[in-house]
Amino acid sequence: MKTFRLLQFNMQFGQGWDEAAPDAAPIRIEQTIAEIRRHDADVIMLQEVEHALPEGRQVEPAPNYTRLRETLRDYDSWFAYPKADPRELPFGIGLAIFSRTPLRERRKIDLPSPPVEFEFEGRRTTPTDRAMIGAKTTLLGREVQLFNTHLLAFFMLHTSSARHPEQRRRVVAELAACEGPTLLSGDFNVSGHDALIAQFAPAGFSTVQRTKTTWRRRPYILDHIFYNAPLRAVQHAVSPTLASDHHALVADFEFSE
């Protein structure tokens, strides 16, 4: 049986996990790289690749992505920041796709955030826009469309994506336009994942797992790998790691046709 493997990992810009002081845990990009490499995946989807800087500055070339490229030399890859914005908070930003086979037709889709006001460190602000990136590659002789995204965490703003559905609607529209084998991976930042799964189902997409928590800070399933009917998920695993506040999610696929 011929299969290929996808790794979904929010790497939290290389910051590991410290149960006693999670926000003060050291940044060790080499630990991140070791975690990525141990899964021996054919496709790697990463979120929060870089640490957001004050005033929304975006360093080029992106330092963590550059280090990953230097190490993962047998992969083709590309990286994209979200739209630059001085309101950016000091968390993780940036999406990357790594593939053992060449990537082509690379694109970035902006996902605007609604003007929901919230307070951060004593000041009122609104959330910055998010993004989804896509590319095509050939796996086991078949063309596959890849998407990677990191959506806004509405639960952190004391509201919900049900009240502000536009980001997910845009993602669903991209999925609905895909006819061939397609994979969507990412951190969807949804506390109630059943609604997310139900929304993607009419576009023909299923998630590989919906029972095991993927985030250490709260018992939420934030990370998903969605796939459509030309693909079959053979096996999957939520893999605990101390290299991030997210666990790694790994899935092996075969073609169903």
N, C-alpha and C positions, 0 to 999 in steps of 0.2 A: 504494500500500500504506500503510495506516494503522498506525503504531507509536507506542509510548510508551517513554520511557527511565527507567531506575532507576540511581541512583548509590549504591553501597555504599562507605562511607568511615569507618574508625576514625581520627578526627581527633586523637587523643592530646592533648586539651585545648588545642590550638593550638600545641603544641611541635613545632618543625620538626626536621629531621634534620641532624646534624653527624657525619660519619663519624669524626672524630678524638675527639669527646667527645659521644656521643649523649645521655647523661643530663644534660648541661649546655647543650644547645641552647636558644636563646631561645624564649620563647613569643610568637608573633606571630599573633594571631587574624585580623588582616587578610589575612595570607598564606593562612590556612585558608579564609577567605571567598572569596578570589580563586580558589583551587583548586576549591571547590564550584561557583562560578558558571560557570567555564569549560566545564563538562560539560553545561550547559543541560538538566538532567534534569527530568522531570515529577514524579518521586518521589525523595526524598533520604533515605537511612537513615544515621544517624550513631551511632557509639559513642564512649565516652570523651569526652563533650562537656565535662565539667567536671573540674577538678583536685581530687582528694580532699583534705580538710583534716584537721588533727589532731583526734583524738578522734571522727572520723566526723561532724563538723559539716557540715550541708548548707545552703548559703545559698539563701534564697528572696527575690526571684526569682533563678534561676540566672544568673550573669553572662555566661558565653559564649553560652548559649541566648538570653538577652535581646539580645545584640549580633547574633546570627544573625537573629533575628526582625526586628530593626530594618532589616537589610539586605535580607533576602529577603521583602520586603513583598508580593509577588505570590503567596506560598505560605501555605496554612493549615498549622498545625503543632501538635505537642504534645511535651512532654518529661517524663521520669520518672527520678528517682533510684532506685537500688536501696534496699532496706530499710536505714534508718539503723543504723549499728553502730559503736561506738567502736573496734573492731578494724580498721577500714578502713585499708588501706595507702596511701601517698601517690602513687598512680597515677591513672589516668583512670577516671571513673565517669559514669553517666548516658546515657540513650538518647533520641534524638529522631527523629521522622518529620516531614518536610516534604513537602507535596503541593500541586501547582498547582490541584487540585480539592479541595473541602471534605472534611474528615475527620469521620467519625461512628463511633459505637459504640466509643469509645476504651476500652481496658482494659489492665491491667497484671497479669502473671502472675509470682508469685514463684517462683524456682528455688533451693531450699535447697541449700547446699553441705554436703558431709560433714565430720565432725570430724577431718580429716587434720592432724596436727601437723607444723609446719615451723618453721624458725628464720628470723627476719628482724631484721637489725641487732642480733644478740646476744640476742634474746628469743624464747621459744617462743610460738606462737600457732596459730590455726586460721583457715581462710578464711571470708570473709563471703559472704552469699547473693548470687546473681545475679538477673537479671530478664529477662523478655521483654515487649515492649509490642505491642499490636495496634490496628488501626483499619481501618475500611472506607472506600473512596472509589469514585468512578465515573470510569473511564478509557475514552475512546472509546465512551461510552454503555453500558458494562458495569460491574457492581459487582465490585470486586476487594478481597479480604481481604489486608491487609498485616501482616506481623510483622517485628519487629526484635529481635535479641538479642545478648548478649555473655556467653559461657559461661566457666566457670572454666578456667584453664590448668593442668591436672593435670600436664603435663610439667614445669612449674616447681616442682612439689611432689614430684618424683621418684616419681610414681605415674601412673595412667592412668584415663581415663573407662571403660575396660573393667572396671576394678575398682570404679568408682564411677559407675554408669550412670544414676542417677536424674534428673539434670538433662536429659540428652538424651531419656530416656524421656518426660518431661513435655512436651518440645517435640514429639516424635513424636505423642503423644496429641492435642495441639492440631491438628497437621497432618492427622491421620487423620480428625478430625471435620469437616474442610472439604470441601465438595462443589464449590463454584464456583471460579473463578480465584483462585489464592492465591500470594503471594510471601513468602518468608522470606529475610531478608537479615541478615548480621551477621558478627561476629568469633567464630568457633567455637572458637578456641584449641586446635585439635587438630593435633598434630604428624604423626599418621598419618591423613591425610584420607580414605583409601580406606575405612576402617572407618565413618567418619561418613557417607559417601555411600551405602554399603551399608545402613546402618541406616535412612536416610530413604527409600530406594527402595521398600520395601513399602507405605509410605504414599502412594506415587504421585508422589514428588518427585525431580527431577534438579537437578544444579548446572550453571551455565552454563559453568564451566571447572574443570579439575583438573590442569593442567600447569604453570602459571606461578606462581612464588613471589609472595606478596603482602606479606611481612614482611621488613624489611631486617635485623633482628637475627639471624635464623636462616633457612635456606632452607625455610621452611614455607609451605604454602597455608592460611592461617588464615581468610581472608575468602571468603565464598561468597554467591551469590544462588541460592536454590532456587526452583523453580517446578513447577506440576503440569500435567496434560494439557490443560486448557482454554487454556493459553498455549503459545506457541512462541517460543523465543529466536532472534531474527533475526540478531543479531550481538552481540559482546561484546569488551571489551578490558580488560586490566590496564594501568593508566596510571601509570607511575612519577611520583613527586612528592617534593619535598623539604619538603612541608608537614606531614609526619608520619613516623613510623617504619613506617607501613603505606602501601602503594600504594592508589590508588583503583581500584575495579572498577566498570565500566559495562556495562550490557546493554540492548539494545532488544528489545521484545517486541511480538508481535501475538497476536490471539485465533485459536486453531486451529479453533474451531467456526464 
